[in-house]
């Protein structure tokens, strides 16, 4: 009992608190410390987990790109910017189902990114009519995607359409497959 009494008297003498108050406050401080530390990432959390090899999709149409919107968990999450397709699967928290940017996956949202818009009508790869400032914003996005995500392909027009989406009627091709004459319909 001698050590116990000495410690309790020392706590009261040094802190001016009763031993019960002192140990209650100490326990609360430990709990608060653990809660606050749990709110932040530790240095070990910054190490990237080894990512599996990005699946190269090559040249695909906008219609084919829609299949990579997160609805099939076996397929990667893909986003195109200015026709270049990036695998954003490593950021499922942002681009996966229910994520704040999930509406961008499976699409080329270049216009929306340039305009910093979440409007459905802006979720398109059409960048015609954008201001120089908006094109600069889009370029910043493009550089961020180039640095962070692997490029896995590019968006190409669907067969028998132009880049504007107009239907094309092919009149004649030479033996090398070169288009000699085309007529836009519509």
C-alpha positions in Angstrom: 0.0 0.0 0.0 2.9 2.3 0.4 3.6 2.8 -3.3 -0.1 3.2 -4.1 -0.5 5.9 -1.4 2.6 7.7 -2.5 1.5 7.8 -6.2 -2.0 9.0 -5.3 -0.6 11.8 -3.1 1.9 12.7 -5.8 -0.9 13.0 -8.4 -2.9 15.3 -6.1 0.2 17.3 -5.3 1.5 17.7 -8.9 -1.8 18.2 -10.7 -4.1 19.6 -8.1 -6.7 17.0 -9.1 -8.1 14.1 -7.2 -6.6 10.8 -8.4 -10.1 9.8 -9.8 -10.4 13.0 -11.8 -6.8 12.7 -13.0 -7.1 9.1 -14.3 -10.5 9.9 -15.8 -9.1 12.8 -17.8 -6.1 10.7 -18.8 -8.3 7.9 -20.1 -10.4 10.4 -22.0 -7.3 11.9 -23.6 -6.2 8.5 -24.8 -9.6 7.8 -26.3 -9.7 11.2 -28.1 -6.1 10.7 -29.3 -7.0 7.3 -30.9 -10.2 8.7 -32.5 -8.4 11.7 -34.0 -5.5 9.6 -35.2 -8.0 7.3 -36.9 -9.4 10.2 -38.9 -6.1 10.7 -40.7 -4.0 8.5 -43.0 -0.7 7.2 -41.8 2.5 7.2 -43.9 1.9 3.5 -44.8 -1.4 4.4 -46.3 0.3 6.5 -49.0 2.1 3.5 -50.5 0.2 2.5 -53.7 -1.0 -1.0 -53.7 0.5 -2.9 -56.6 -2.0 -2.5 -59.4 -2.9 -5.2 -61.8 -1.9 -4.7 -65.4 -4.3 -2.3 -67.2 -6.4 -4.0 -69.8 -5.8 -2.4 -73.2 -9.1 -1.9 -75.1 -7.5 -0.3 -78.2 -9.8 1.5 -80.6 -13.5 1.4 -79.5 -16.6 3.3 -80.2 -18.5 5.5 -77.7 -21.2 2.8 -77.6 -18.6 0.1 -76.7 -17.1 2.5 -74.1 -20.4 2.6 -72.2 -19.9 -1.0 -71.1 -17.0 0.2 -68.9 -19.2 2.4 -66.6 -18.9 0.3 -63.5 -22.1 -1.7 -64.0 -20.0 -4.9 -64.6 -17.6 -5.4 -61.7 -15.4 -7.6 -63.9 -14.7 -4.8 -66.3 -12.3 -1.8 -65.6 -13.7 1.7 -65.1 -12.8 3.7 -68.2 -13.1 7.5 -69.0 -12.1 9.2 -72.2 -10.7 12.7 -72.5 -10.5 14.2 -75.9 -10.9 10.7 -77.3 -8.1 9.1 -75.3 -9.3 6.4 -72.9 -7.9 6.0 -69.4 -8.3 3.2 -66.9 -9.5 4.9 -63.6 -10.1 1.6 -61.8 -7.5 2.5 -59.2 -9.8 5.3 -58.0 -13.0 3.3 -57.5 -13.9 5.5 -54.5 -14.3 8.4 -56.9 -15.4 6.8 -60.2 -17.0 3.6 -59.2 -20.7 3.0 -58.6 -22.0 5.6 -56.1 -18.8 7.7 -56.3 -19.0 11.5 -56.8 -17.7 11.2 -60.4 -19.3 8.0 -61.4 -21.4 9.8 -64.1 -18.1 10.3 -66.0 -17.2 6.6 -66.4 -18.0 4.8 -69.6 -18.1 8.2 -71.4 -16.0 11.0 -72.9 -17.0 13.8 -70.6 -14.5 16.3 -72.1 -17.1 19.1 -72.3 -18.3 18.6 -68.7 -14.7 18.6 -67.4 -13.8 21.8 -69.4 -16.9 23.6 -68.1 -16.6 22.1 -64.6 -20.2 20.9 -65.1 -22.2 17.9 -63.8 -25.1 18.5 -66.2 -26.1 15.4 -68.2 -26.2 17.4 -71.5 -22.5 18.3 -71.0 -21.3 14.7 -70.6 -20.0 14.6 -74.1 -16.8 14.6 -76.0 -17.9 17.5 -78.2 -15.6 20.4 -77.3 -16.7 22.7 -80.1 -17.5 26.2 -79.0 -15.6 26.1 -75.8 -13.7 29.2 -74.7 -9.9 29.4 -74.5 -10.2 29.3 -70.7 -12.4 26.2 -70.8 -10.0 24.5 -73.2 -7.2 25.3 -70.7 -9.2 23.7 -67.9 -9.7 20.6 -70.1 -6.0 20.5 -70.8 -5.3 20.6 -67.0 -7.6 17.6 -66.6 -6.0 15.8 -69.5 -2.5 16.2 -67.9 -3.8 15.0 -64.5 -5.3 11.9 -66.1 -2.1 11.2 -68.2 0.0 11.4 -65.0 -2.2 9.3 -62.8 -3.9 6.7 -65.0 -2.8 4.3 -67.7 -4.0 5.1 -71.2 -5.7 2.0 -72.6 -7.2 3.0 -75.9 -9.0 5.7 -77.9 -12.5 6.4 -79.0 -13.1 6.1 -82.7 -16.2 6.9 -84.7 -18.6 4.0 -85.2 -18.4 2.4 -88.6 -20.5 4.3 -91.2 -20.5 7.5 -89.3 -18.3 10.6 -89.3 -16.8 12.1 -86.2 -19.9 14.4 -86.0 -22.1 11.3 -85.8 -23.5 11.7 -89.4 -24.2 8.5 -91.3 -22.0 7.9 -94.3 -22.8 6.0 -97.4 -19.6 4.5 -99.0 -19.7 4.6 -102.8 -16.3 3.0 -103.6 -13.2 1.8 -102.0 -10.0 0.7 -103.7 -8.3 -2.6 -103.1 -6.3 -1.2 -100.1 -9.5 -0.1 -98.4 -8.9 3.6 -99.0 -12.0 5.7 -99.2 -12.3 7.2 -102.6 -15.7 8.8 -102.3 -18.2 9.3 -99.5 -21.5 11.0 -99.1 -22.9 12.3 -95.8 -26.5 11.6 -95.2 -28.4 13.9 -92.8 
